Amino acid sequence: MLDLEEDVRDLKRRVCILEANTFSGVPKLTLADRIDTVHHRIDQVSENILNKLDEVHAEVNKRFDAMQAHTDQRFDAVDQRFEAVDHRFDAMQAHTDQRFDAVEQRFEKVDLRFEAMDQRFDKMDQRFAAVDGSIAEIKSMLLSLGATAPGN
């Protein structure tokens, strides 16, 4: 049994020597040290990836903020243009209202003139009626005096 224990120890020693000299082409390191080295390298790579992601995230945020500012400026410009158009429409509306008021006043003056002409025509109709009445009276007087119409 002693030989068996000695053989196991010898085999363990030989395995350790083989591990140190042949794994991953890195001599003189134990398997545990090599695994620790790999974990350390993975931690460094992940840290580098996180740092790069932070940089990219910061750059994307900076670009987004710049885009947002540019978009805000463009919307402000559009708002200003809409306000200018509104002012132009208001000015046009006021001008149109003034012109319609002037036209309305002119039509009122024309209406007054037509009313005056109607009154004058009414007076002329009354005069013609009076003249017709006078002519009829003169005719009846002439007939009563025995006058005859020329050409009869």
NORFEN-V116091 format. One record per residue. PHI is phi in whole degrees, -180 to 180 (* if undefined). Layout:
BEGIN
phi: {PHI | PHI}
END
This chain:
BEGIN
phi: {* | -63 | -66 | -64 | -65 | -68 | -67 | -63 | -63 | -65 | -65 | -62 | -65 | -67 | -63 | -62 | -65 | -63 | -60 | -65 | -97 | -119 | -69 | 57 | 69 | -113 | -75 | 71 | -122 | -79 | -61 | -63 | -64 | -65 | -64 | -61 | -64 | -63 | -61 | -63 | -65 | -63 | -62 | -65 | -64 | -65 | -65 | -63 | -64 | -62 | -62 | -65 | -62 | -63 | -63 | -64 | -62 | -64 | -66 | -63 | -62 | -64 | -65 | -63 | -62 | -64 | -64 | -63 | -64 | -64 | -64 | -61 | -63 | -67 | -65 | -62 | -64 | -65 | -60 | -64 | -65 | -63 | -63 | -64 | -64 | -60 | -63 | -64 | -63 | -62 | -65 | -64 | -63 | -64 | -64 | -63 | -60 | -63 | -66 | -64 | -63 | -64 | -64 | -60 | -65 | -65 | -64 | -63 | -65 | -63 | -59 | -61 | -64 | -63 | -62 | -63 | -66 | -61 | -64 | -66 | -65 | -60 | -63 | -66 | -61 | -63 | -64 | -63 | -63 | -66 | -65 | -59 | -61 | -65 | -65 | -63 | -65 | -64 | -61 | -65 | -67 | -65 | -66 | -68 | -86 | 94 | -77 | -119 | -75 | -60 | 87 | -97}
END
